[in-house]
Amino acid sequence: MEIIENFLEDNSFKDLKKLIMESEFSWFQRKNMILNTDNDLGFFTHSFFNNNNINCDNYNKYILPILDKLKVKAPIQVRANLSPSSFYKKDACAFHVDYEYKCKTAILYINTCNGGTELKINNEIEFVKAEENKIVIFDTDIEHRGTKSTDQDFRYIINFNYF
C-alpha cells in the first residue's frame, strides 16, 4: 500500500473537485456498494471509463493526467463515487476486492471527512482517512471497504482500477 498526500497540483485538484462537487455532474444510483450484501442502501457513481470505453467528455482533461501520473499501462475502470453517510446501515460496507485478477486500485479522495477506507493487510486492518487530494494505491486483491463519515454528509472519491 502506498499513500501520497497532495497528489495533484493545487489548481488541477481544485478544478477536479469543482467538477465533481459543484457543477451539474451526472450521478447514477447503484443499489449496493458491494453486490450481494445488505450493509448499505447503495451509492451514486459517475463512470469516466469502463468496458474499454471512455464514458465521459471530461476524461481527457481530468482523468488522463492522473492516469499518466499513476503510470497506468491500461485502465480497467475509472469512476467517481458519491457515498451519502445516511445510506450506510452500519459503520462500513462489506470487505471486498474490486477484481479477482491481479491489477492495481487507487482511491483519490475528493473531500475531507472522518470516513475513509479500511484495508485488510496481513490480517490487520489499516485505516486511511479521507483527506482531499490524498491517494491510496494498493493491489486489487487486498480486501478493502469504505467507512461511514459522521462529520460530513457525503464522501467523494475517484476509484481507479488499472494495469
SULVENUR-V589100 format. One line per field, one symbol per residue. ss: DSSP state (@ for helix, = for strand, . for the rest). phi: phi as a letter, one per 20 degrees, with the letter a starting at -180 (. if undefined). A space follows every 50 residues. Layout:
ss=???
phi=???
//
This chain:
ss=.===.....@@@@@@@@@@@@......===.........=..======== ..==....@@@@@@@@@@@.....==========@@@=...=...=.... ...======......======..======.....=====....====... ...=========.
phi=.cdcelfdfgfffgffffgfdceeeedcfdfcfcgmccfbdoadcceeba lmcfdbfegffdegfffffelfebfdbcbecddfgfeeecfbfffadfbe dfadccddeecebeercdceclmcedddffcgmdcdcbffeefbbedfed dcfcddbdddcad
//
